[in-house]
Amino acid sequence: MWMFKGQQVAIPAAGTNQKLHLFGALNFATNQVEYQVFAHKTQWQMETFLLQLFTERYPQEYLVVVLDNVGYHQTPLIEGVLGEYSERVFVVWLPEYCPKLNLIERFWEHMKQVVFDNYYFGDVDSLEGATHLFFQEHNTNPHSDFAFSFRLSKN
């Protein structure tokens, strides 16, 4: 923050580093984003998210799931879940350190710029409320701010 020399401006800060962890899946055909918010980011939350995705949101559809090589994606628990649904879930494993290949990473960057950059929420509940509002607005009109467009070739 800019301030005059010799003057100290008080800037509000949360005091403790509180975080929210998001798990998400971008349906690039509809541009809808399925997500869940957790207090922690572990294999247990990843399992919860995947099971919700596979059993509640897309219970019959064939899915292509793109995963990077973060540690909680590569555990026996997650491998078990993916194996259990392997008849209708195809997993694409991205190379290490290639976030630009993962479309959801681009979405996260957009979300951070729109929701979080240069805002002070005061508490984690307000932060979570802003997160839910962002997803509600995006999923209601997924082509307004951030959209992927794909062309089908006519062969």
C-alpha positions as CSV (number, residue, x, y, z in Angstrom):
1,M,0.0,0.0,0.0
2,W,1.2,3.5,-0.8
3,M,1.7,5.9,2.1
4,F,3.5,9.1,2.9
5,K,7.0,8.9,4.3
6,G,7.0,8.7,8.0
7,Q,3.3,7.6,8.2
8,Q,2.3,4.0,9.0
9,V,-1.1,3.0,7.8
10,A,-2.8,0.1,9.6
11,I,-3.8,-2.6,7.2
12,P,-6.4,-5.1,8.3
13,A,-5.1,-8.7,8.3
14,A,-6.6,-11.9,9.4
15,G,-4.0,-12.5,12.0
16,T,-3.9,-16.3,11.6
17,N,-3.4,-18.0,8.3
18,Q,-6.7,-19.7,7.7
19,K,-7.3,-21.5,4.5
20,L,-10.0,-23.2,2.5
21,H,-9.2,-26.1,0.2
22,L,-11.2,-26.6,-2.9
23,F,-11.5,-29.8,-5.0
24,G,-13.1,-29.2,-8.4
25,A,-13.9,-30.8,-11.7
26,L,-14.5,-28.8,-14.8
27,N,-16.9,-30.3,-17.3
28,F,-15.4,-28.7,-20.4
29,A,-18.5,-29.6,-22.6
30,T,-20.9,-27.5,-20.4
31,N,-18.3,-25.3,-18.6
32,Q,-20.0,-26.2,-15.3
33,V,-17.7,-26.7,-12.3
34,E,-18.4,-29.3,-9.6
35,Y,-16.6,-28.4,-6.4
36,Q,-16.4,-29.1,-2.7
37,V,-14.8,-26.9,0.1
38,F,-12.8,-28.6,2.8
39,A,-10.8,-27.4,5.8
40,H,-7.9,-29.8,4.8
41,K,-6.5,-31.2,1.6
42,T,-5.8,-34.9,2.0
43,Q,-6.6,-38.2,0.3
44,W,-9.7,-38.5,2.5
45,Q,-11.2,-35.3,1.1
46,M,-10.2,-36.3,-2.4
47,E,-12.0,-39.6,-2.0
48,T,-15.1,-37.8,-0.7
49,F,-15.0,-35.5,-3.8
50,L,-14.5,-38.3,-6.3
51,L,-17.3,-40.4,-4.8
52,Q,-19.7,-37.5,-4.9
53,L,-18.7,-36.9,-8.5
54,F,-19.0,-40.5,-9.6
55,T,-22.1,-41.5,-7.6
56,E,-24.2,-38.3,-7.3
57,R,-23.3,-35.9,-10.0
58,Y,-22.4,-38.3,-12.9
59,P,-23.8,-41.7,-11.8
60,Q,-24.2,-43.2,-15.3
61,E,-21.9,-41.2,-17.5
62,Y,-18.5,-42.2,-18.9
63,L,-15.9,-39.8,-17.5
64,V,-12.5,-38.7,-18.4
65,V,-10.7,-37.4,-15.3
66,V,-7.5,-35.5,-15.6
67,L,-5.3,-35.7,-12.5
68,D,-1.9,-34.2,-11.8
69,N,0.8,-35.9,-9.7
70,V,0.1,-34.2,-6.4
71,G,0.6,-36.6,-3.5
72,Y,-3.0,-37.1,-2.4
73,H,-4.0,-38.1,-6.0
74,Q,-1.5,-41.0,-5.9
75,T,-2.4,-43.0,-2.8
76,P,-3.7,-46.5,-2.5
77,L,-7.1,-45.1,-1.3
78,I,-7.5,-43.0,-4.4
79,E,-6.2,-45.7,-6.7
80,G,-8.8,-48.0,-5.1
81,V,-11.6,-45.5,-5.8
82,L,-10.5,-45.1,-9.4
83,G,-10.1,-48.8,-9.8
84,E,-13.7,-49.4,-8.5
85,Y,-15.1,-47.1,-11.2
86,S,-12.6,-48.0,-14.0
87,E,-15.4,-49.4,-16.3
88,R,-16.7,-45.8,-16.8
89,V,-13.9,-43.6,-15.6
90,F,-10.7,-43.1,-17.7
91,V,-7.9,-41.3,-15.9
92,V,-5.4,-39.1,-17.7
93,W,-2.3,-38.6,-15.6
94,L,-0.5,-35.3,-16.4
95,P,3.3,-35.1,-16.4
96,E,4.8,-33.6,-13.2
97,Y,5.0,-29.8,-13.0
98,C,2.7,-29.0,-15.9
99,P,-0.2,-27.0,-14.5
100,K,-0.8,-25.3,-17.8
101,L,-2.0,-28.6,-19.2
102,N,-4.8,-28.9,-16.6
103,L,-7.8,-26.8,-17.5
104,I,-9.0,-26.6,-13.9
105,E,-5.8,-24.9,-13.0
106,R,-6.7,-22.0,-15.4
107,F,-10.1,-21.9,-13.8
108,W,-8.6,-21.7,-10.3
109,E,-6.4,-18.8,-11.5
110,H,-9.4,-16.9,-12.9
111,M,-11.3,-17.5,-9.7
112,K,-8.5,-16.2,-7.5
113,Q,-8.3,-13.0,-9.6
114,V,-12.1,-12.5,-9.5
115,V,-12.8,-13.5,-5.9
116,F,-9.7,-13.2,-3.7
117,D,-7.2,-10.8,-5.1
118,N,-7.1,-7.5,-3.1
119,Y,-10.0,-8.4,-0.8
120,Y,-10.0,-8.7,2.9
121,F,-12.8,-11.0,4.1
122,G,-12.3,-10.7,7.8
123,D,-13.0,-14.4,8.6
124,V,-13.0,-17.7,6.9
125,D,-16.8,-17.9,6.8
126,S,-17.0,-14.8,4.7
127,L,-14.3,-16.2,2.4
128,E,-16.3,-19.4,2.0
129,G,-19.4,-17.4,1.3
130,A,-17.7,-15.5,-1.5
131,T,-16.4,-18.8,-2.9
132,H,-19.9,-20.3,-3.0
133,L,-21.3,-17.1,-4.6
134,F,-18.7,-17.2,-7.3
135,F,-19.5,-20.8,-8.2
136,Q,-23.2,-20.1,-8.1
137,E,-22.8,-17.2,-10.5
138,H,-20.5,-19.2,-12.8
139,N,-22.6,-22.3,-12.9
140,T,-25.8,-20.3,-13.5
141,N,-24.2,-18.6,-16.5
142,P,-21.0,-20.5,-17.3
143,H,-20.3,-18.5,-20.5
144,S,-20.2,-15.1,-18.9
145,D,-16.7,-14.5,-17.5
146,F,-14.7,-17.5,-18.2
147,A,-15.4,-20.1,-20.9
148,F,-13.6,-22.7,-22.9
149,S,-14.8,-23.1,-26.4
150,F,-14.2,-26.1,-28.5
151,R,-15.0,-26.7,-32.2
152,L,-16.1,-30.1,-33.5
153,S,-14.6,-30.9,-36.9
154,K,-17.0,-31.9,-39.6
155,N,-15.2,-34.9,-41.2
